[in-house]
Structures are given as structure tokens and as C-alpha cells.
Amino acid sequence: MDDPSVALPGGTDPAERTRELRRAHAAFTRDGRVEAPVRAVIARSWRRCARARVSPECVPRVELAEAQLRPYREEHPMARVMPLFRDLVGAFAANGAHLLAVCDAQGRLLWVEGEPGTLRRAEGLGFVPGARWAETAMGTNAPGTAVAVGEPVQVFGAEHFSRRVHPWTCAAAPVRDPRTGGLLGAVDITGGDGLAHPHSLAFVQAVARAAEAQLALLDPGPPAAGDTLTALGQDEALLVAGGRRVRLGRRHSEIMVLLAQHPAGLSGEELALALYEDESVSPVTLRAEISRLRTLLGPSAPLSRPYRTAGPLAADFTALTRNLAAGAVSAALHRYPGPLLPASTAPGIVRLRRRIEDQARAAVIARADAGLLTDWVCSPWGADDPEAWRALASALPPADRSAALARVRALDGELGAYGVPVRQPGRPGGRGRATYPQPARS
């Protein structure tokens, strides 16, 4: 199956796809109609651009002049992994006439480096250090969209919302603080059509993961002391703030989780998009929720412009992701009483919950430890996971596998009865395994 985050699926003729995308872009900017072959991730981004009233003729604005950029860049956490980025991406960028770009969590470019000729072309485009390439400023583009959705993304040619950027292709992946899970920014590779390949996205994802691992080694300590938020395995989060214990309602729980995940803050539009399924919800609705939350929390309530926590906020789900990033799978499972706000349907919470679950599940299966796998499959969220049961059977001594294998056969039978392909016998996690639906958890 083609990866929906990859710009150019295998077997697609680049010239024909370019023509189709240009027609689709023209149709959308003319009357808001999304046509094939626009991918879902791009269609969602285009719609966000339209709501933000981004013009397809937009021009980037330099927000950080050299005098501001230099000290900001030196103190930014991403500065600590720039040598790693240059080592991993430098030769790749030089050989392919590509650029390495790094942006902060607001989509402002901090570093743009690479082949001199490509750099000159990028300067004419405004793709320069200090320029703001957030999705709300420059439309769909890999670094801006990656920080907007918190996920890796590849953007090919006319998938860019700005017509000025149609000759370019880019792939970017978010980089997170391994201590808190908060978004630091994104690492991006930008160039021509040669980047329109699944390998480009896989490469930049690997670079981002390497940077997070490096940051974890450089600063393995716990987050600074402050208020704490507990949101795993419960529909209503518990906030300990200023010596008070406050059980939050569901909407307030979602707000505090999103702000804990983004310590640099979120604009009103960004918070609303992460919070409400109905994209037409009025900004007044969000302001009313924040007002009620301020009444409830007093001095510990969120600040505004942008919306952010009043001080350091340690959350149980950020501690979990920190342990996973450091390879401490046992400690991570100990911190995992269940999915994040399982009843929430807020888009930002759903994305974060799935990412945490996928990271935890993948780490447990990859570790192939019988004890960890037993804990996983005996939990409500792992009980119907055939791949985890299969991994457990493989990890156990042959004489102890019968119960796990029986559960695998039962799950295969249940899933097969619904038309879901059953993986042929073989090594757990090997090639050709079927994709199984995960049990509903929210």
C-alpha cells in the first residue's frame, strides 16, 4: 500500500502527476473543490490554508532579522544537533543539489544550508533564515505543515499552496524535546523533483529520530519542577497546580494536554483546529472555554498570545514518550495506565493518542521481551492485538507457547471472518504481514 504521506507513489509518471496536480490546484483555488490525485494530507492542509485566508500568491515575510536571529538561534535547542544534521544531510544535500533547512515550532526558518546554486534560487523565493514558512503564512509546505500537524510530510510540486513554490519538492519531519515531548521544530530537505521519492521522507524521518536521541543523551535529566498533569488512561485529567489538586472536565482536559504538548504556545486558530472536530466553530467558543478555565485555575491558568501554560508543566504522557525515546521500554510501560484521554475526539488529542500508542506498541514488539509482551497483551488495549500475541509466542520457550498461539489463531479467525487478511505463518514482524485493525479505544 502506498504511504499517504509520500508525495509520489511508486509507478506514477512524474510529468503526468505534475499536470494533474496543477489542474487540481487550479480547481481548488478557483472554487474550493478537491480533485484527484490530491492526497488526503494535502487536501486537509489546503483547506486549513483557505480558512486562514492564505493567498496562492503569498510571499514569505522575514520575521527575525539578523540581529534577532543570531542570539535566538544560538539558544534554540536545535542548535545542539546542527552538527548532526550537517553530518547526516550535508553530503546528501550537496550531491543532489538540495537544501537542509531547520525551522522552529512557529515555522520560522533558522538555518538554510546546501548547494550554492540551489541556495541562490531559494533566496529568490524567500526561503531564507528568519523567514516565516508556517502553514498559516505560506500555505502547504513540508516544514510548515510538519509543525502544523506534528507529523512527517512530503510535498511535491503543485501540492504546495503557494504557486511560487510549485517548482520545488520538500520532505520534513518534526523534532520533539525527548524530555517533554514538546515540539521543537522540524528538519527539512528541499530541492527539485529528485526528492519526490518515498526514500526522501524515510531519510528525513530517520534524521529527526537521530536528533531526538542525541538530545536525550545531551540532557537526560527530568523536566524542571512545576505543576503536573495526569491524563493517561482517564477521560478527565488531574492537574496538580499551586498545591491544589483539580479534576478537569473533558474540554479543559483537552486544552491543558494540548498546551502541555506545546510549551512554546499555540495561537487561537491552532488551538481551535486541534480542539474542535467542527472546523467552523467560532473563536468566541474557544475564548469562553479559556475564560472558564481561568476562573477554575486562577494563577495557574493558561496565558494568552499565544495560549500557553503559566509555568513548567510536567505531564505523564511526556514522561512516557521521553522513556520511549531513550529506549527505556520497561519504564515507559510502567507509566502507561492506558490511552491518552480515551474518550476524546478532539483532532489534536486523537493524533497525539495514536502516536503514543503506536510508539509504545512498536517498542514493546521490537524489544521481544516476554514479560513486557505479557503485560501488553493482558491489558485492555493489547488484548486483541494479534501481532503482539504473535510476538509473545515467538519470545516464549516452545513448551510455553500454546496459550499464546491459541489466542493468535482465535484472533486470526475472528478477523478473517470479517474479511481482514490473515498473515501467513512466519517470523513476527517479518515481511508480508497483514495489517490488522486496532480495537476501538475512544
Solvent accessible surface area in square Angstrom, and as a share of the most:
residue,aa,sasa,rsa
1,M,240,1.07
2,D,87,0.45
3,D,69,0.36
4,P,92,0.58
5,S,23,0.15
6,V,7,0.04
7,A,0,0.00
8,L,15,0.08
9,P,27,0.17
10,G,67,0.64
11,G,91,0.87
12,T,46,0.27
13,D,78,0.40
14,P,66,0.41
15,A,53,0.41
16,E,60,0.27
17,R,11,0.04
18,T,28,0.17
19,R,116,0.43
20,E,52,0.23
21,L,0,0.00
22,R,129,0.47
23,R,136,0.49
24,A,1,0.00
25,H,3,0.01
26,A,43,0.33
27,A,2,0.02
28,F,13,0.05
29,T,42,0.25
30,R,158,0.58
31,D,81,0.42
32,G,46,0.45
33,R,109,0.40
34,V,46,0.26
35,E,59,0.26
36,A,92,0.71
37,P,35,0.22
38,V,20,0.11
39,R,26,0.09
40,A,59,0.46
41,V,19,0.11
42,I,0,0.00
43,A,7,0.06
44,R,129,0.47
45,S,0,0.00
46,W,0,0.00
47,R,107,0.39
48,R,36,0.13
49,C,1,0.00
50,A,51,0.40
51,R,84,0.31
52,A,28,0.22
53,R,219,0.80
54,V,15,0.08
55,S,52,0.34
56,P,27,0.17
57,E,98,0.44
58,C,18,0.11
59,V,100,0.57
60,P,17,0.11
61,R,156,0.57
62,V,82,0.47
63,E,50,0.23
64,L,18,0.09
65,A,55,0.43
66,E,92,0.41
67,A,89,0.69
68,Q,100,0.45
69,L,5,0.02
70,R,136,0.49
71,P,65,0.41
72,Y,69,0.26
73,R,51,0.18
74,E,122,0.55
75,E,150,0.67
76,H,20,0.09
77,P,52,0.33
78,M,0,0.00
79,A,28,0.22
80,R,115,0.42
81,V,1,0.00
82,M,4,0.02
83,P,79,0.50
84,L,39,0.20
85,F,0,0.00
86,R,101,0.37
87,D,115,0.60
88,L,71,0.35
89,V,0,0.00
90,G,29,0.28
91,A,67,0.52
92,F,76,0.31
93,A,2,0.02
94,A,59,0.46
95,N,134,0.69
96,G,33,0.31
97,A,46,0.36
98,H,18,0.08
99,L,0,0.00
100,L,4,0.02
101,A,0,0.00
102,V,1,0.00
103,C,1,0.00
104,D,1,0.00
105,A,23,0.18
106,Q,59,0.26
107,G,1,0.01
108,R,45,0.16
109,L,0,0.00
110,L,0,0.00
111,W,23,0.08
112,V,15,0.09
113,E,50,0.22
114,G,30,0.29
115,E,50,0.23
116,P,84,0.53
117,G,21,0.20
118,T,5,0.03
119,L,45,0.22
120,R,162,0.59
121,R,127,0.46
122,A,1,0.00
123,E,105,0.47
124,G,66,0.63
125,L,17,0.08
126,G,17,0.16
127,F,9,0.04
128,V,31,0.18
129,P,47,0.29
130,G,0,0.00
131,A,1,0.00
132,R,61,0.22
133,W,3,0.01
134,A,9,0.07
135,E,8,0.04
136,T,49,0.29
137,A,33,0.25
138,M,1,0.00
139,G,0,0.00
140,T,1,0.00
141,N,3,0.01
142,A,0,0.00
143,P,3,0.02
144,G,0,0.00
145,T,0,0.00
146,A,0,0.00
147,V,16,0.09
148,A,51,0.39
149,V,22,0.13
150,G,9,0.08
151,E,71,0.32
152,P,34,0.21
153,V,1,0.00
154,Q,0,0.00
155,V,0,0.00
156,F,2,0.01
157,G,6,0.05
158,A,1,0.01
159,E,0,0.00
160,H,1,0.00
161,F,7,0.03
162,S,0,0.00
163,R,96,0.35
164,R,87,0.32
165,V,6,0.04
166,H,25,0.11
167,P,79,0.50
168,W,11,0.04
169,T,0,0.00
170,C,5,0.03
171,A,0,0.00
172,A,0,0.00
173,A,0,0.00
174,P,4,0.03
175,V,0,0.00
176,R,27,0.10
177,D,23,0.12
178,P,10,0.06
179,R,55,0.20
180,T,30,0.17
181,G,5,0.05
182,G,1,0.01
183,L,10,0.05
184,L,22,0.11
185,G,0,0.00
186,A,0,0.00
187,V,0,0.00
188,D,0,0.00
189,I,0,0.00
190,T,9,0.05
191,G,0,0.00
192,G,26,0.25
193,D,87,0.45
194,G,67,0.64
195,L,1,0.00
196,A,9,0.07
197,H,83,0.37
198,P,49,0.31
199,H,133,0.59
200,S,7,0.04
201,L,3,0.01
202,A,58,0.45
203,F,59,0.25
204,V,0,0.00
205,Q,63,0.28
206,A,60,0.47
207,V,3,0.01
208,A,0,0.00
209,R,101,0.37
210,A,34,0.27
211,A,0,0.00
212,E,21,0.09
213,A,44,0.34
214,Q,64,0.28
215,L,9,0.05
216,A,14,0.11
217,L,142,0.71
218,L,79,0.39
219,D,53,0.27
220,P,106,0.66
221,G,26,0.25
222,P,108,0.68
223,P,30,0.19
224,A,68,0.53
225,A,101,0.78
226,G,42,0.41
227,D,40,0.21
228,T,59,0.34
229,L,1,0.01
230,T,50,0.29
231,A,0,0.00
232,L,2,0.01
233,G,36,0.35
234,Q,45,0.20
235,D,50,0.26
236,E,71,0.32
237,A,0,0.00
238,L,25,0.12
239,L,2,0.01
240,V,49,0.28
241,A,5,0.04
242,G,71,0.68
243,G,80,0.77
244,R,116,0.42
245,R,175,0.64
246,V,11,0.06
247,R,126,0.46
248,L,1,0.00
249,G,34,0.33
250,R,131,0.48
251,R,82,0.30
252,H,25,0.11
253,S,0,0.00
254,E,12,0.05
255,I,0,0.00
256,M,4,0.02
257,V,0,0.00
258,L,4,0.02
259,L,0,0.00
260,A,8,0.06
261,Q,8,0.04
262,H,42,0.19
263,P,72,0.46
264,A,55,0.43
265,G,9,0.09
266,L,16,0.08
267,S,48,0.31
268,G,32,0.31
269,E,67,0.30
270,E,71,0.32
271,L,0,0.00
272,A,22,0.17
273,L,42,0.21
274,A,10,0.07
275,L,1,0.00
276,Y,15,0.06
277,E,119,0.53
278,D,82,0.42
279,E,98,0.44
280,S,95,0.61
281,V,44,0.25
282,S,52,0.34
283,P,87,0.55
284,V,91,0.52
285,T,55,0.32
286,L,4,0.02
287,R,132,0.48
288,A,37,0.28
289,E,26,0.12
290,I,1,0.01
291,S,61,0.39
292,R,128,0.47
293,L,0,0.00
294,R,91,0.33
295,T,117,0.68
296,L,69,0.34
297,L,3,0.01
298,G,36,0.35
299,P,134,0.84
300,S,23,0.15
301,A,7,0.05
302,P,3,0.02
303,L,75,0.37
304,S,47,0.30
305,R,232,0.85
306,P,51,0.32
307,Y,24,0.09
308,R,76,0.28
309,T,22,0.13
310,A,43,0.34
311,G,34,0.32
312,P,79,0.50
313,L,30,0.15
314,A,28,0.21
315,A,6,0.04
316,D,29,0.15
317,F,1,0.00
318,T,6,0.04
319,A,9,0.07
320,L,1,0.00
321,T,16,0.10
322,R,34,0.12
323,N,22,0.11
324,L,24,0.12
325,A,46,0.36
326,A,70,0.54
327,G,37,0.35
328,A,38,0.30
329,V,6,0.04
330,S,67,0.43
331,A,44,0.34
332,A,1,0.01
333,L,29,0.14
334,H,164,0.73
335,R,102,0.37
336,Y,9,0.03
337,P,83,0.52
338,G,1,0.01
339,P,13,0.08
340,L,1,0.00
341,L,2,0.01
342,P,28,0.18
343,A,33,0.26
344,S,10,0.06
345,T,74,0.43
346,A,2,0.02
347,P,36,0.23
348,G,7,0.07
349,I,0,0.00
350,V,25,0.14
351,R,83,0.30
352,L,10,0.05
353,R,10,0.04
354,R,155,0.57
355,R,49,0.18
356,I,1,0.01
357,E,15,0.07
358,D,88,0.46
359,Q,72,0.32
360,A,1,0.01
361,R,47,0.17
362,A,60,0.47
363,A,24,0.19
364,V,1,0.00
365,I,32,0.16
366,A,85,0.66
367,R,111,0.40
368,A,59,0.46
369,D,60,0.31
370,A,31,0.24
371,G,44,0.42
372,L,17,0.08
373,L,0,0.00
374,T,54,0.31
375,D,90,0.47
376,W,2,0.01
377,V,2,0.01
378,C,97,0.58
379,S,13,0.09
380,P,115,0.72
381,W,31,0.11
382,G,0,0.00
383,A,33,0.26
384,D,62,0.32
385,D,0,0.00
386,P,1,0.01
387,E,4,0.02
388,A,0,0.00
389,W,37,0.13
390,R,22,0.08
391,A,6,0.04
392,L,9,0.04
393,A,4,0.03
394,S,57,0.37
395,A,36,0.28
396,L,37,0.18
397,P,74,0.47
398,P,104,0.66
399,A,97,0.75
400,D,83,0.43
401,R,74,0.27
402,S,84,0.54
403,A,75,0.58
404,A,2,0.02
405,L,71,0.35
406,A,48,0.37
407,R,67,0.25
408,V,11,0.06
409,R,155,0.56
410,A,45,0.35
411,L,4,0.02
412,D,20,0.10
413,G,44,0.43
414,E,89,0.40
415,L,29,0.14
416,G,32,0.31
417,A,86,0.67
418,Y,186,0.71
419,G,67,0.64
420,V,29,0.17
421,P,90,0.56
422,V,58,0.33
423,R,15,0.05
424,Q,136,0.60
425,P,130,0.81
426,G,51,0.49
427,R,171,0.62
428,P,33,0.21
429,G,43,0.41
430,G,10,0.10
431,R,236,0.86
432,G,78,0.75
433,R,112,0.41
434,A,13,0.10
435,T,114,0.66
436,Y,16,0.06
437,P,77,0.48
438,Q,76,0.34
439,P,36,0.23
440,A,102,0.79
441,R,46,0.17
442,S,78,0.50
